[in-house]
């Protein structure tokens, strides 16, 4: 099930970008 694994990685990347966005907006 490589598709599910890819989805998980994508979700993790999205979470990271969201966190970064929140950090930059917190300025």
N, CA, C and O atoms as a GROMACS GRO file, in nm:
protein
  108
    1UNK      N    1   0.084  -0.122   0.000
    1UNK     CA    2   0.000   0.000   0.000
    1UNK      C    3   0.087   0.126   0.000
    1UNK      O    4   0.090   0.200   0.098
    2UNK      N    5   0.158   0.149  -0.108
    2UNK     CA    6   0.245   0.268  -0.116
    2UNK      C    7   0.164   0.397  -0.125
    2UNK      O    8   0.210   0.504  -0.085
    3UNK      N    9   0.043   0.386  -0.178
    3UNK     CA   10  -0.040   0.506  -0.192
    3UNK      C   11  -0.072   0.567  -0.057
    3UNK      O   12  -0.063   0.689  -0.038
    4UNK      N   13  -0.110   0.482   0.038
    4UNK     CA   14  -0.145   0.534   0.171
    4UNK      C   15  -0.023   0.598   0.235
    4UNK      O   16  -0.033   0.701   0.302
    5UNK      N   17   0.093   0.537   0.214
    5UNK     CA   18   0.214   0.591   0.274
    5UNK      C   19   0.243   0.729   0.213
    5UNK      O   20   0.282   0.822   0.283
    6UNK      N   21   0.225   0.739   0.084
    6UNK     CA   22   0.249   0.867   0.017
    6UNK      C   23   0.154   0.974   0.072
    6UNK      O   24   0.193   1.089   0.091
    7UNK      N   25   0.030   0.934   0.096
    7UNK     CA   26  -0.069   1.027   0.150
    7UNK      C   27  -0.024   1.076   0.288
    7UNK      O   28  -0.038   1.195   0.320
    8UNK      N   29   0.029   0.986   0.368
    8UNK     CA   30   0.075   1.024   0.502
    8UNK      C   31   0.188   1.126   0.492
    8UNK      O   32   0.191   1.225   0.565
    9UNK      N   33   0.281   1.099   0.400
    9UNK     CA   34   0.394   1.192   0.383
    9UNK      C   35   0.342   1.328   0.340
    9UNK      O   36   0.389   1.432   0.387
   10UNK      N   37   0.246   1.326   0.250
   10UNK     CA   38   0.191   1.453   0.200
   10UNK      C   39   0.123   1.528   0.315
   10UNK      O   40   0.138   1.650   0.326
   11UNK      N   41   0.049   1.457   0.398
   11UNK     CA   42  -0.018   1.521   0.511
   11UNK      C   43   0.084   1.583   0.606
   11UNK      O   44   0.065   1.693   0.657
   12UNK      N   45   0.194   1.510   0.628
   12UNK     CA   46   0.298   1.561   0.717
   12UNK      C   47   0.357   1.689   0.660
   12UNK      O   48   0.382   1.785   0.733
   13UNK      N   49   0.380   1.690   0.530
   13UNK     CA   50   0.436   1.809   0.465
   13UNK      C   51   0.339   1.926   0.479
   13UNK      O   52   0.380   2.039   0.505
   14UNK      N   53   0.210   1.897   0.461
   14UNK     CA   54   0.109   2.002   0.475
   14UNK      C   55   0.111   2.060   0.616
   14UNK      O   56   0.104   2.181   0.635
   15UNK      N   57   0.120   1.972   0.715
   15UNK     CA   58   0.123   2.018   0.855
   15UNK      C   59   0.244   2.106   0.878
   15UNK      O   60   0.236   2.208   0.947
   16UNK      N   61   0.358   2.066   0.820
   16UNK     CA   62   0.480   2.145   0.838
   16UNK      C   63   0.464   2.283   0.777
   16UNK      O   64   0.501   2.384   0.838
   17UNK      N   65   0.408   2.289   0.656
   17UNK     CA   66   0.390   2.418   0.590
   17UNK      C   67   0.291   2.504   0.668
   17UNK      O   68   0.308   2.625   0.678
   18UNK      N   69   0.189   2.441   0.723
   18UNK     CA   70   0.090   2.515   0.802
   18UNK      C   71   0.157   2.576   0.925
   18UNK      O   72   0.134   2.691   0.960
   19UNK      N   73   0.242   2.495   0.990
   19UNK     CA   74   0.312   2.543   1.109
   19UNK      C   75   0.402   2.660   1.071
   19UNK      O   76   0.409   2.759   1.144
   20UNK      N   77   0.469   2.648   0.959
   20UNK     CA   78   0.558   2.756   0.914
   20UNK      C   79   0.477   2.882   0.885
   20UNK      O   80   0.518   2.992   0.919
   21UNK      N   81   0.363   2.863   0.822
   21UNK     CA   82   0.277   2.976   0.790
   21UNK      C   83   0.234   3.045   0.918
   21UNK      O   84   0.236   3.168   0.928
   22UNK      N   85   0.194   2.966   1.018
   22UNK     CA   86   0.150   3.021   1.145
   22UNK      C   87   0.265   3.099   1.211
   22UNK      O   88   0.244   3.205   1.269
   23UNK      N   89   0.385   3.045   1.200
   23UNK     CA   90   0.501   3.112   1.260
   23UNK      C   91   0.524   3.248   1.194
   23UNK      O   92   0.547   3.348   1.263
   24UNK      N   93   0.518   3.251   1.062
   24UNK     CA   94   0.544   3.376   0.990
   24UNK      C   95   0.432   3.478   1.017
   24UNK      O   96   0.456   3.598   1.019
   25UNK      N   97   0.310   3.428   1.036
   25UNK     CA   98   0.200   3.521   1.062
   25UNK      C   99   0.205   3.570   1.207
   25UNK      O  100   0.156   3.678   1.239
   26UNK      N  101   0.267   3.489   1.294
   26UNK     CA  102   0.277   3.528   1.434
   26UNK      C  103   0.369   3.648   1.451
   26UNK      O  104   0.367   3.715   1.554
   27UNK      N  105   0.450   3.674   1.350
   27UNK     CA  106   0.539   3.789   1.358
   27UNK      C  107   0.456   3.916   1.371
   27UNK      O  108   0.512   4.026   1.379
   0.00000   0.00000   0.00000
